[in-house]
Amino acid sequence: MGYKSQAYENQAKSIIKNLEKRNMKGYYCETGAKALELVRSILPKGAVVTNGGSETLVETGIMDLIRRGDYEYIDRKSAKTPEESRALYGRIVTADYFLMSTNAITREGELINVDGVGNRVACLINGPEHVLVITGMNKVVPDLEDGIRRVRNIAAPPNSIRVGSKTPCSVTGFCADCQSEDCICCQTVITRRSMKPGRITVILVGEEYGF
């Protein structure tokens, strides 16, 4: 194990203890491949599974797992009309498992997420029976203030490019605190505790993933 990996593992141990104080479960996986196997072991066959938009899920191979595995996968992008989208969302919020990443996580175990429409953070807050949050250790920040700064200046610019938003940050690479019609920073959610013990599981990965 390299020095960086050891440091990540040490940090993760502290964060997991803090997550447990907040009614959330925590795991540490040294690699994305190990995180993939952990997720595979958690998801029961036949479970209704869906997800929020996440490069981390793509990069770790978890998206392929839930799409092709022995699950009832709900594709949030499959709706072709507003009516279909509304009906599909009704199924998403009652899923057995909702998978996502997080924009940032503090050393104290607080999750920081910023959304445009808000469907991802809505499912984090309430709805699906279980939520799995998979995140690279590159998203660990000292505190909430640093987390918000990270979301705005590190996560939002590439995310805006990814979804094709015509925002200032997609051009300059820096947050302009915009009120653009395409702004993806409309809802800011701090998850400091889970009301239902164990509903939220955070899987920390000792590599860099996502934005």
N, C-alpha and C positions, 0 to 999 in steps of 0.2 A: 504494500500500500504506500503510495506516494505521500509527500508532506501535505499537499493540498487536499487529497482525499481524507487524510487523517483529521485535518482541520475541519472539513465539512462534516465528518462523522461526529466530532466533538460538539460542533455547533448544533447538529441535529438532535443529539441526546438532550441538550438543554431545552431546545424548542419543543420536543415531544413531551417533556415533563410539564412545560407550560400549557401545551394543548390539553393535556389530561386535566389540568386544573380548570379548564374552560369547557369541560364536558365533550371534548373532541378526542378522537383516537389519532395516534401518530405512528408512522413507520419510517424507517430510513432504508433506502436501497442505494448501494454504491453505484450502480449503473442503471441506465434506462432499460436494458434487457432484464435486469432483476426486477425492476418496477413492473414491467410487462407481465412477468410470471406471477408476481404478487397479485396484480389485478385479476389475472386469470384464476387464481386460487380463491379470490374473494367472491367473484361473480358466479352465482349458481346457474346451472343449465336451465334454460327456459325463462330466465328473468327478463322482465321488460326493461330495456336499457336505452338510454339516450344521452345526449351530451350538449354542452355549450361549445361555441367556437374556440378552438385551441390549437396552436401550433405545437405545443408540448405533446398533446395526444397524438398528433401526426408523426412527430419526430421520434417518439418512443415506440411506435408501432401499435399503440393501444387503439387507435382508430380502426386499423385493420382488424384487430381482434374483435371489437364489438360489432363491426359490420359483418364479418364473416363467421364469427363464432356461433355457438349453439344457443343463441339468445333471440328474443323478439326485439329487434332493433328499430327504434323510431327515428327516422331521418328528418330532422327539423327543416331541411331544405326541399323536401319532396312536395310540399303544397304548391299548387299552381294558381290558386285564386285566393283572395282575402278570406272567403268563406272556408276554404279548405285549411288555410293557415290557422284560423281561429279554432276549428275542430281539432286540428293536429295538436295545437297547444294544450287543449283540454286533456289529451292523452299524455303529453309530455309531463305535465305537473302531477300526474298520478303514476308515473313510472316507478319501478322498483329501485332503479339505480340511475343517478344523474352524474355524469363524469365531466370534469372541467379542470382547468388550471386556475391559478390565482395571479393577479397582477403583481402582488407583493405580499410578503408575510414578515411580520416583525419577530424579533428575538423572543418577545413575550407570547407569541402564538396568535397574534391578531391577523386576520386576513383582510387585505385591502383590494377592492375590485371596483373598476369604473367601466360602465356600460353605456351604449348608445340607447337602444330600445329598452334594454333592461330585462330581457327574458332570461339571461344567464344568472344574474344576481337574484332575480325573483325565485328561481328554482333552488338557489343556494339557501335563501331565507326560509322558504316553505314550499311544500308540495311533494316532490319525490320522497320516497321512504328513506332512501340512503343517498348520500352525496360523497363521491370520491374526488378529492382534490389532489392532482398530481403536479408537483412543481420542482423545477431545478433549484439547486441551492443558490444560483445566481440571483434569485428573487428575494433573498433574505435581506432585510434592512434593519437598522437599529431601532427605529420607532415609527410612529404613524406619520409624522411630518416628512421623514425621509421616504416613506412608502408612497405618499401622494406625489412627491417630487419625482420619484422613480417612474410612477405610472405616466405622468405627464410628459416627461422628457426622454424616457428610455422605451417604454412600452407603446405609448400612443402613436408616435410617428410611424414606425413600421406596421402597426396594426391598421392605421389609416390607409397606408399604401396597399396592404393586403386586401382590404375590403373595397378598395377603389373610391374612398372618400376624398372629395375635393376640399381639403382643409389646409390651412397655412402650414401645419406641421408636416403634411405629406410632401410639401415642396421644400421647406427650409430644414426640416429635421428637428425643429425645436418647437416647444409648446408656445402658442400665442394667446392662450386663455381665450380662445375664439368663441364666437356665437354663430359660427357657420351653420348653414342649413344641413350640412353633412357631418356636423360635429359628432364624434363617437363618445364624447365625455359628458354624458347627460345625467347619469346616475352614479353617485359615489356611495359605496356600501362598505362599512367597517363591521366585520364579524368578530366580535370580542368574546362571544360565548355561544354555545349551542343550547337552546332551551331543552331539547330532547337529548339525553346523554347518549353518546355514541352514534348519533345520526350522521355527523360529518367525520370523515376519515381523511387525514392529510398524509400523503405519501411524499416524503422529501427524497429527492434524487441527487446523488453526489456528482452531478455533471450539470452543464449549462444547457438549458432547453428553453425554447420560446423566446418571448420578447421581454 
